Amino acid sequence: MAVGVLALQGSFNEHMAALRRLGVKGVEIKKPEQLENVSSLIIPGGESTTMARLAQYHNLFPALREFVKMGKPVWGTCAGLIFLANNAYGQKAGGQELVGGLDCTVHRNYFGSQIQSFEAELSVPELVHNEGGPETFRGIFIRAPAVLEVGPGVEVLAEYPVPSTNVLYSSSGVKIQEEDAVPEKKVIVAVKQGNLLGTAFHPELTSDIRWHSYFLKMVTQSGEGTSSSIVLAGVDLGCEEKPRIDLPIFQ
């Protein structure tokens, strides 16, 4: 079985390229019936409202929800994380349809507008434990979301420090801003729950393929992948002995 990549809009080509580097077949998913031919799915970063409208147009939401309910591995990056969240805050007027399944609340544009995009070195102990390589991962945040709350079954894989006065959130419809600010507060930017993985940043825009390898191992462990479809042997995942060639966005 191949790995599907939702190909409605956004950085699906970059995910396909990362899968090729790992020797794994990626399949572009644009119609509901195509989900029947893949063992797992990546929902890429992009413009979440546009992706949602295209998914509605192609009647993909029922099939995507069923795919998640079946327990098949799904990874959402940036807009894909918003898709997978059970709740989203800061949506455009009229709201946005979600796939759901990931027990968390996300803020759709937590870090601001397009010109406030940035890069940051993230501490990723779980990724390093499983994939090796450098102690940090260079996260590319493009008009990125953040996870505000997680349920008890959700594992936090990465956080990013922000000034606490920037945190605006309320679950009751009333905006709350912290008055007694501390120097900084950590916000969640990567999570895992069962066979669901979510990152607020874009691993597909870097040369570091450890997150893709991590997801493919989730596929194998779930029983959806086989030795013939998930080929990782002999692939160099490390970045310690080679210079980084990450795509520069903002420093």
Secondary structure by P-SEA (a helix, b strand, c coil): cbbbccccccaaaaaaaaaaaacbbbbbbccccccccccccccccccaaaaaaaaaaacaaaaaaaaaaaccbbbbccaaaaaaccccccccccbbbbbccccccccccccccccccbbbbbbcaaaaaccccccccccccccbbbbcccccccccccccccccccbbbbcccbbbbbcccccbbbbbcccccccbbbbcccccccccaaaaaaaaaaaaaaccccccccccccccccccccccccccccc
